[in-house]
Amino acid sequence: MNNLKKRILTSVIIFPLSIFFIIKGGYYIVSFLYAVLILANFEVFSFFKRKILIITLDGLLVISLLSILYLRNDTTSSFVLLIWVIILTVCSDIGGYIFGKIFKGKKFTKISPNKTLSGVIGSFLFSLGSVFLLGFIIEIVSGVESDFFQKPRYFILAIALSLAAQLGDLTISYFKRLEKIKDAGKLLPGHGGIFDRIDSLMFVALTAYIFYALKLFP
């Protein structure tokens, strides 16, 4: 089985499972986040040797998981924001991958050799598309016409969250380069480790929590 097939199979299993725990909430989401914390810590102490990187990664992980838990449990509005965080992170990742593969172009940075300017543009465009996607989901679930995608500020927030996603990807890639490793672990076939899968999500969740605390959403 080639790497792409492994990535697809792993995503088909992990993504719906994650959504299930988030929607269920309560002990389900707490248990799920604890499992992520334990497995990710196993990766950190197994693959990273520099103390400053271990402390930084662990700190980012804990704060981002707490942000996710807070957004899930605070209000209906924060729960909607968390769903958007997940949708946008996936859209940003897919947009970067598709545009990077199709248009290729100039390399964006030496930190991540596969990152191109076309991929960056694709990430932003797909992230903007997540605004419409969330609006449609709100309409389907509530049965009421949503004006979510008629408000310019959500498109501005989408750009900011996509930027956070891409910075998260580059930051973890930089840490891996410092340790001279390709992947942060081997727990997820086709993806590497947990940090290879949630690098963008950690930064988006943190940024979203800040936006929510500042009352920028809804």
C-alpha positions, -999 to +999 in steps of 0.1 A: +000+000+000+015+033-011+018+064+012-012+082-004-035+052+002-023+050+038-030+087+043-065+084+028-074+053+049-061+068+081-080+101+074-112+081+067-109+065+102-095+093+123-116+123+110-151+109+116-139+095+149-127+129+160-159+146+150-179+119+169-160+127+202-163+164+197-201+163+190-207+140+219-188+162+243-187+155+280-165+126+291-161+116+254-142+148+244-122+148+276-112+112+272-103+118+235-082+148+243-064+129+271-056+101+247-042+127+222-021+143+250-007+109+262+002+097+227+016+130+216+038+132+247+051+097+239+061+110+205+077+141+219+099+123+244+107+095+218+117+116+188+128+150+202+160+153+222+164+191+228+148+201+261+137+235+248+118+219+219+102+193+242+090+220+266+077+242+237+059+214+219+043+201+251+033+237+261+017+243+227-001+209+229-016+214+263-027+250+256-043+240+223-061+210+238-075+232+266-086+258+239-104+230+221-121+218+253-131+254+263-146+261+228-165+228+229-181+234+263-185+272+268-215+282+246-233+272+214-214+300+196-180+286+208-190+251+197-199+264+162-165+282+162-147+249+170-165+231+142-153+259+119-118+255+132-118+219+122-134+225+088-111+254+080-079+235+091-089+206+068-097+231+039-065+250+044-045+217+043-063+204+012-061+237-006-023+239-001-019+203-012-040+205-044-026+239-055+009+229-047+006+197-067-012+213-097+005+246-101+038+239-083+058+271-087+083+289-066+093+273-033+081+293-004+107+285+023+136+261+030+120+251+062+094+230+043+107+221+009+073+211-004+057+244+005+051+266-026+036+300-031+008+284-051+002+261-022-001+291+002-026+308-022-046+275-023-047+273+015-061+309+017-087+303-011-100+270+004-101+286+038-123+313+025-145+285+010-149+271+045-170+302+054-196+291+028-194+255+039-200+263+076-229+285+065-245+256+046-240+233+076-257+258+099-286+260+076-290+222+073-287+217+111-309+246+122-333+246+093-330+284+092-314+305+065-279+315+077-263+349+071-229+336+082-213+340+048-228+374+042-206+391+069-172+403+057-155+399+091-158+361+088-138+361+056-111+382+074-111+358+103-108+329+077-076+345+063-062+350+098-070+314+108-055+300+076-024+320+083-022+305+118-026+270+102+002+276+078+024+290+105+017+260+127+028+237+098+060+256+093+068+259+130+066+221+136+085+215+103+112+238+116+114+219+149+117+186+130+145+201+109+164+211+140+162+175+152+169+162+117+138+140+115+113+137+087+082+129+108+074+136+145+063+099+150+049+068+134+015+063+151-006+074+121+002+054+089+008+077+059+008+108+081+037+102+105+029+111+141+002+130+159+021+163+157+024+158+119-014+157+118-024+184+143+004+209+138-019+233+120-049+226+142-030+235+174-023+270+161-057+275+146-074+264+179-052+288+199-060+317+175-097+309+175-098+309+213-082+344+213-107+356+187-135+342+208-121+358+240-120+391+222-156+386+212-148+386+175-170+356+169-199+355+163 
